[in-house]
């Protein structure tokens, strides 16, 4: 469990408030394969696309935060528009 991460999916409401819609825990070392914020953002978006597709997440704006213990690895925004078909 050395690489346990919690990914939180917060929907952004029209008034700017964030509401937690999903949480997942993953054992994954991917955020550390390469260095830098750009890599962490890209990796997080890839994980989010996979999870949100499987979870049937409604379209909208989301803030996705990755945590390792009490340390935030990164937060990214996404305008989620699931593909049809």
Secondary structure, 3 states (H helix, E strand, C coil): CCCEEEEEEEEECCCCCEEEEEEEEEECCHHHCCCCHHHHHHHHHHHHHHHHHHHCCCCEEEEEEEEECCEEEEEEEEEECCCCC
